[in-house]
Amino acid sequence: MNRNGTTDRRWNVRGFGQRVCAVLVCLLFVAATVAAEPTYVTDRQGERPKPVVAIDNVCAWPNLTVLRDGTIIATIFNHPNHGTSAGDVACWASDDGGKTWQKRGTPAEHENEHSNRMNVAAGLAKNGDLLVIASGWTGLDAASGELRKPFRERILTPWVSRSADGGKTWSVNKQAFPGPWPEAARQAVSPEGICVPFGDILAGQDGALRVAMYTGARGAGFVFRSNDDGKTWGEPVAFAGDAVLNEPAIFHLGGGEWLAATRSNGLDLYASDDDAKNWTHREKLTGPQQHPGHIMRLADRRLLLTYGNRLDPKGIDVRRSADEGHTWTDPVRVADFQGDGGYPSSVQLPDRQVLTAFYGQPYHMGVVVWEPASR
């Protein structure tokens, strides 16, 4: 009431406005909550696919490679942590479409109790051999040999491991990256400028193999080339001059065309039309905490981008492109994970279903089979 005993309508209007605003805020919150619920792919029976634990007690960061006989190889880190202990790169195989897995061999063993081998790129040589490029970390100072920062003092030079029997036995070339390393890598990492391998090893239009590498947290990405079927590597070219990026996943579209999904506060798409010699930034693919990625081609010629989504609710998401990566569908969910997880890799099975591998907590390599024709 005001001083003359009548109702002050201004206060009623204000109260009404406050109530309307409160209702709108609630509605927006509900809408945001509903929008955050992912849409899932389906399996061949039209049901939501169920992931299974394929390899337990490993952090994994799996890379999937299909051998010429159809065997699926998973190259992983064999300890349940982020490289904070001595550990190796291990090789596991499945000959039944990902239902069961057996350990085959160890492409890269750690050298001492203060080092590990954990970061990998993998693929096939032109002669069909399985190739694994593996680096890692050590806590030992290069000059003095003294223990400095446990397992994080410096990046170890990559080795090239090669298997002619599907991953059972391995030959290791510790001098396959003789240098010189890129100047940008020396500025970003150390005087040596050693880089970290990531993703798939793929052949270009010229027949030479390519692998993507990066310098670490400060972020510079490169593509290295091998003219001798993976025995030695060099001729690095940068994705972009001073762009901050890491964990680049490359894919050869055919001819001189390439794509790369690189991690930098989400995923950025780079493209090359001269057989991976020069790269240009095309677009931002995902938002923060939605990385790293993997690109492959489905049997129907569409591209499939798989990536980890660490925004709640966390999971493995996919997007597809029917025009060589110029436009992409909205994301759909393949599998959920809790806590720490992601780093997916996908391959297509002979029956055209897709097998996606990833890691989650408690630490394990999970796999899920799903139907790519589904929404």
Buried (B, 14 or more C-beta within 10 A) or exposed (E): EEEEEEEEEEEEEEEEEEEEEEEEEEEEEEEEEEEEEBEBBBBBEEEBBEBBEBBEEBBBBBBBBBBEEEBBBBBBBBBBBEBEBBBBBBBBBBBEBBEEBEBBBBBBBBBEEBBBBBBBBBBBBEEEBBBBBBBBBBBBEEEEEEBBEEBEBBBBBBBBBBBBEBBEEBEBBEEBBEEEBBEBBBEBBBEBBBBBBBBBBBBBBEEBBBBBBBBBEEBBBBBBBBBEBBBBBBEBBBBBEEBBBBBBBBBBBEEBBBBBBBBBBBBBBBBBBEBBBEBEBBEEBBEEBBBBBBBBBBEEEBBBBBBBBBEEEBBBBBBBBBEBBEEBEEBBBBBBBEEBBBBBBBBBBEEEBBBBBBBBEEBBBBBBBBBBBBE
